[in-house]
Amino acid sequence: MIDQLTASDFETVTFDLPGFGERAEACGPYTYDRFAADVAAVVDTVGKPFVIVGHSMSGPIVELVAASRPDSAIGLILLDPAPMGGFKLPEEVIEQLRSLGQLATPELEAVRQQLAPEAPEAELKRLATVGAKLRPDVVRAVADMFNNGYPGGARPSAYEGPVLLLRGASDDTVTRELLASAVTARFGSEATVSEIDGAHHWSHLERSAAVAAEIDRFLASTTAAARVASVASAS
């Protein structure tokens, strides 16, 4: 999806959270505060105004970072985001998610196929291979993290800048009702909501061109707004 972005004013930076990907052996704690601190360190190292993007459980993480850097966060993009206040799934359901860390690669690929049935097969295999590196203790901790949510996560967001909320129109994990009540309502008039037709929970894999186009439009409007604000503050 990144390769399809056309906004020339932006460079892209991607990285792994502790316990994930190339940082699978990183020690805990695996909490929203720990993850947000790691992301904030990357943002501070880059040292430029930024738009920050988070998918699913990373939604609350990037929101915390944007709220903590109000002078440099010029936009927030959430893709199929987990609610800051948590999913609050029943114990029998969350236990199934906690146990995903014990699955082999073929089983993980089947789970991802359910969440993103329109994604390219090569991408599903790649995700399953990466997911197989996750330690069971990391998976259990993270499952509890996004199910319980962040303390005070049901309150209005502390981030007051422009927000783009993207949801796969067929996403059964972050439903339209859940997004409206637990996510959109926290941002008020600053939030723009768009659905990606033909996509499920991993809309950026299933409909990468459509997601890139939405992000490009948001980046263009956000950049224009930031320039206006800069002129106004200097006058």
N, C-alpha and C positions, 0 to 999 in steps of 0.2 A: 504494500500500500504506500509506503514511504516513497518508493521510486515513481509513483504516479502523482505526487504532489508537484505543483508548478509554482508555488509562491517563492519567488527568487530572493525575497528579503530575509528569508529564514534559513538557518542551517538546522540539521536535525541531530539530536544526541539520543542514543538509546543505551540502556544498561540493564544489568540483572540485579534484582533485589537479593539481599542475604538469604541463603538457603535455596536459591533458584539458579538454573542455568549453569554458567561457569562459576557461580559462587555457591554451588550446592553444599560445600563443606563448611560454609560460614556458620559460626556459632550464633545462638539466639541472644536475646529474646526475639521472637517473631511476633511483633506487635505493630499496630499502626504507628505508634510514636517512633519506634526504632526504624521502620521502613521510611517514614517521612523524614527523619533526620538524615538518612543515607541519601535520599533524593535531594534534599535541600543542600547537602554538601556538594553534590554534582552541579546544581544550579548556581551555587555561590562560586564554584570553580570556573564555570563558564563566564560568569560575571556580566551578563547582558540582560536586557528586558526579555521576557520569555512568555510563550504560551505553552502550557503543560497539558499533556494528554495521558489519560489513564483508562484502562479497560477493566471491567468487572471489579474484582476486589481492589484493584489499584485506584478506583475512583475516589474513595475516601482518602487514600494516601496523597494523591496529587492535590486534592482539595485542601488538605492540611498544609501542604507546602505553599500553595498559592496564597492562602490566608496569612501565612507567616511571613510572606514577602510582598506586601501590598504595593510597595514602591516599584517593584520590578515585574510583578506578575500582571501581564496585560491581557491574559485570556486563559480560560479553563475549558478543556474539552473532555467530556466524559462519554465513553462508549459502553453501552449496556452496563451501567455502573451498579455495583452493590450499594444498597442504602447505607448511609453513614450510621444510621441507627440500628443496622443489622437486619438480617433476613428473619430472624426469630423462628427458624424451622423447628418442628417437633423433634424430640430426641431420636426417634427411630430413623428419621430422614438424615439428620446431621451425622449420625453414626455411620451411615453409608458413605458419606463424603469423607469422614475421618479415615475410613479404611481404604481410600483410593491409593494411598501410599504403599499398599501391599500388593498392588496389581502389577502384572507383567506388561511388557510393551504392547502385545496384541490386545489385551483387555483394555488398556488405556486408550488405544486407537478406537476401539468400539465406543467407549464413553464419549470421546471427542466427536465421533461420527454422529452421535445422538444430539450433541450440542450445536454442531455446525454441519448439518448434512449436505450443504451445498459447497463446502470448502473443497479445494483441489485435494486429490488423494495424497499428493506429495507433501502438502502442508500438514495434513492430519498425521502422516507418518513422522514428519519432523517433530511435531508437538508431542507425539507419543514417546519418541526417543528422548526428547528433553525431559518430559515428565517422569520417565523411568529413573532419572537421576535423583529425584526428590526423595529425601529420607522420610520414613513413616512418621517420625516425631515432628518434622516440619509440616507435613500435610495435616496432621491432627491439630497442631497449634493454629495454623492458618484457617482451618475450617471453623474452629471455635471463634477465632478473631472476627471473621466476616459474618458469622451467624449472630454473635453477641453484639457486634457493632462497637462504635466508639462512644465513650462517655459523653452524654449530652448531644449525641448525634442526631436526635430528633428535632433539636432546636434550629432556628434559622441559621444559614451558613454565615461564617465569619468572613467569607470572601465576598466582596461587593462588586467585582468587575464583571466583564462580559463572560457568559457561559454558553457553550453549545452542548446540548444533550442529544446524543445519537442512540437510537435503539433499533435493533433488527425487528421488523414488523411481525415476524413469526417467533420472536424470542419467548419461550415459555418459562425462562428463569427470571428475567426482569420484564414482567408483564407491563402493559400500558397502564394498568391501574396502579401497580406498585411504583412505577416511575413517577406518575403524577402525584401520588399521595406522599411518598417517602423521599423523593429526590427533587422533582421540579418545584414543589411547594416551598422548599427551603431556600430557593434562590429568588423568588419573586419575579419582577419585571425584567431583570437582567438576563433571564434564561431564554434561549431559543431551542425549541425541541423539533427534531426531525426524525422520521422513521425511514429505514432503508428497506425497500421492498425486496422480497425474496431472501431475506437474511434472518438468521436466528441469533444465538448468543455471541458468536464471533463474526459480527458483520464485516469487520475489516478484512477477514479472510475470504468470506463468501462473496462479498460485493465490494471488492477493494476500490474499483474505479469510482463507484458511487460515494463511498465514504471519503475518498480523497477529494472529490469535487466539493462535498459539503465542508470539509476542513479548509480547502482553498478559499471558499467564499467567506468563511469565518475569519481566516487570517487576513484577508484583504480588508474586511470591514473593521477588524480590530486594529490593524496597522493605521488605517485612516483615522480612527478615533483617537489613537495614541498620539498621532501627529497634531491633531486639533487640540488635544489637552496640553501638549507640550507648548504650542504657540500661545494658548490662553494663559498658561502659568508663567510664561516669559514676558507677557505684555503688561 
